[in-house]
Amino acid sequence: MRTSIYEALNRAFTSPIRDSLWGHVYLTPALEAVVRSAPFMRLHRIFQLGPVYCVYPGATHTRAAHSIGVFHLARRLIHALAEQGADEWLTPAGVRSFLAATLLHDAGHFPYTHSLKELPLESHEALTGKIILSSPIKDLVARSGADPYFAAAVVDAGLDAKSKAGSSADCGADCGEDKELIFYRKLLSGCLDPDKLDYLNRDARYAGVPYGAQDVDFIFSRLRPDRDRGVDIDSKGIPGVESVLFSKYLMYKTVYWHRSVRSATAMIKKALVAALEKRVIAKEELYDLDDQGLFSLMSARSRMAPILSLGDKVKNGCLYETIAEIPFDEYEHSGSADYMDIAKRSASEERLAEALGKATGVSIAADEIIIDVPEPISFETGLYVTDEHCPFSKSSALVNEETIRSFKKKLRIQRIFLDQSSKKRIKRCEKIVDILHTFTL
């Protein structure tokens, strides 16, 4: 490993933070100042898994803890890849910028996990880029020897770091090379990226389930750097990839998309979509909030838009209940129904409420019913197996296109949620299932 890369990865990492998952995580004094800044401190007030604590009470860890864990694994990852030859094209400023990007990759994340993901807002990656390029983070990142523009571009693919690279005193022209930037982007978002390896391990530990545990030491030992593809594996690393993919499936099945979690998330979405449409809340008001700030904003504006009272219901654990679950096959569905578009879904919910009311004789308000369609989910399998000279999907005996298709089909369950009081008033009606299928198929 070249001395300059070694220094970028090891010099001045003297400030320890004790992490419950990885033990001591060492920062430089400059990076320690980043984690003490106001934009980063906001992440301590955002639960990593939002409403999951309603089902798994221990799952109250934060975006801040996760971000520190991602930084720790990213540093280990770069060190392992540099020893395998990546030091030939890595630059010290590029490494420092990548590490800063991993520490700050969730700086622009929305409150309450992914409840705001489908709303017509800027992406959290774009918001992160803006935070990195704004005071105080911009100056703090520059003091760490990283280039703020390059670090922002690692997270936000819409940014071009090359035109502005070299703006920091310690960042040379090589820091702006497109290939190095693309390499870091692939490290941060891929099959075996530090983000996924941290959240699977961390979320499983705090939820108290065994499904997410990964052997990070073994996985890193089987990685091989490739300037164009990011990382490859050898055939001994195949079980590690299989473990990640199966763990992701199991965590979504049992934790992330548990029906109660989906209910809470859908209630927040429904309320905010309506509030944005009615201009009771401006989208810019949602960007800098933490979890408590989101609930406070919804409660304060509920007099102007009563549907925002759903926020108080979620906060107090009064979740809508499931009255139907219908599998959704993205490979067969045309996607033309209005309920597929969250902006149009309320119209479908109004029609469904009316149809259920006629069938049951019970008056149901449109605000009391929710059609929930989980967003598309990806299972990254695009790794190359170096000693077998083929893609991972051709080498694995367990994971192939059919397996991934099965994963997605089992996970993407459409649900109809109904307010608890309305559900109690509905008597058994044989027509309900037929009505629901009409609106969800």
Secondary structure, 3 states (H helix, E strand, C coil): CCHHHHHHHHCCCCEEEEECCCEEEEECHHHHHHHCCHHHHHHHHCECCHHHHHCCCCCCCEHHHHHHHHHHHHHHHHHHHHHCCHHHCCCHHHHHHHHHHHHCCCCCCCCCCCCCCCCCCCCHHHHHHHHHCCCCHHHHHHHCCCCHHHHHHHHCCCCCCCCCCCCCCCCCHHHHCHHHHHHHHHHHCCCCCHHHHHHHHHHHHHHCCCCCCCCHHHHHHCEEEECCCEEEECHHHHHHHHHHHHHHHHHHHHHHCCHHHHHHHHHHHHHHHHHHHCCCCCHHHHCCCCHHHHHHHHHHHCCCCHHHHHHHHHHCCCCCEEEEEEECCCCCCCCCCHHHCCCCHHHHHHHHHHHHHHHHCCCCCHHHEEEECCCCCCCCCCCEECCCCEEHHHHCCCCCHHHHHHHHHHHCEEEEEECHHHHHHCCCCCHHHHHHHHHHC
